Amino acid sequence: MSGKYGDLLNKAKQASQKDVKPEKQKDVKPESQEEEKLEKMVNVGAKVSVSHRNHWAAEAKRNGRSMTDVITSALIEAFGLPEE
């Protein structure tokens, strides 16, 4: 892969293979076991360009975060959480 982001992505992939487990193998633990039982989890989708997604995925990996974590944090910061 060559181009504007090609080298950057290759470096991120090499670093992630050494330092970070693949996202599928990560242990995802809810803050509260009760919340997991009460609230069904759903997908949230947004159409973005491939170059943006690749850039954000590389940055997330470099920072040791998942895309889910980054997106959730941004939404909570923008809109907060619903009142219980």
C-alpha positions in Angstrom: 0.0 0.0 0.0 1.5 3.3 -1.0 0.2 6.8 -1.1 -0.6 9.6 1.3 -1.7 7.3 4.2 -0.1 4.0 3.1 3.1 4.3 5.0 1.3 5.7 8.1 -1.2 2.8 8.1 1.6 0.2 7.6 3.5 1.7 10.6 0.3 1.6 12.7 -0.4 -2.0 11.7 3.2 -3.1 12.6 2.9 -1.3 16.0 -0.5 -2.7 16.7 0.6 -6.2 16.0 3.3 -5.9 18.6 1.5 -3.9 21.3 -2.3 -4.3 20.9 -4.4 -7.4 20.7 -6.8 -7.4 17.8 -10.2 -5.8 18.6 -12.0 -9.1 18.2 -10.0 -10.6 21.1 -10.4 -7.6 23.5 -12.2 -8.3 26.7 -15.1 -5.9 26.8 -16.5 -5.6 30.3 -19.4 -3.4 31.0 -19.1 -1.0 33.9 -22.0 -2.6 35.6 -23.2 -6.2 35.0 -26.8 -5.0 35.7 -26.6 -2.5 32.9 -25.7 -5.2 30.4 -28.6 -7.3 31.5 -31.1 -4.5 31.3 -30.1 -2.7 28.2 -29.7 -4.4 24.8 -26.7 -3.2 22.8 -27.3 -2.0 19.2 -25.1 -0.8 16.3 -24.9 2.9 15.4 -23.8 3.6 11.8 -22.6 6.6 9.9 -21.3 6.9 6.3 -17.8 8.3 6.2 -15.1 8.3 3.5 -12.7 5.4 3.5 -9.7 7.7 3.9 -11.3 9.3 7.0 -12.1 5.9 8.5 -8.6 4.6 7.8 -7.0 7.7 9.4 -9.3 7.5 12.5 -8.7 3.8 12.9 -5.0 4.2 12.7 -5.0 7.0 15.3 -7.3 5.0 17.6 -4.9 2.1 17.4 -1.9 4.3 18.0 -3.6 5.6 21.1 -4.6 2.2 22.4 -8.4 2.8 22.0 -11.1 1.2 20.0 -13.2 3.1 17.5 -16.3 2.2 19.7 -14.6 3.9 22.7 -13.7 7.0 20.7 -17.2 7.3 19.1 -19.0 6.7 22.4 -16.9 9.3 24.2 -17.6 11.9 21.5 -21.3 11.3 21.6 -21.5 11.4 25.4 -19.5 14.7 25.4 -21.7 16.2 22.7 -25.1 15.0 24.0 -24.6 13.5 27.5 -26.4 10.4 28.7 -30.2 10.0 29.2 -31.6 10.6 32.7 -32.5 7.4 34.5 
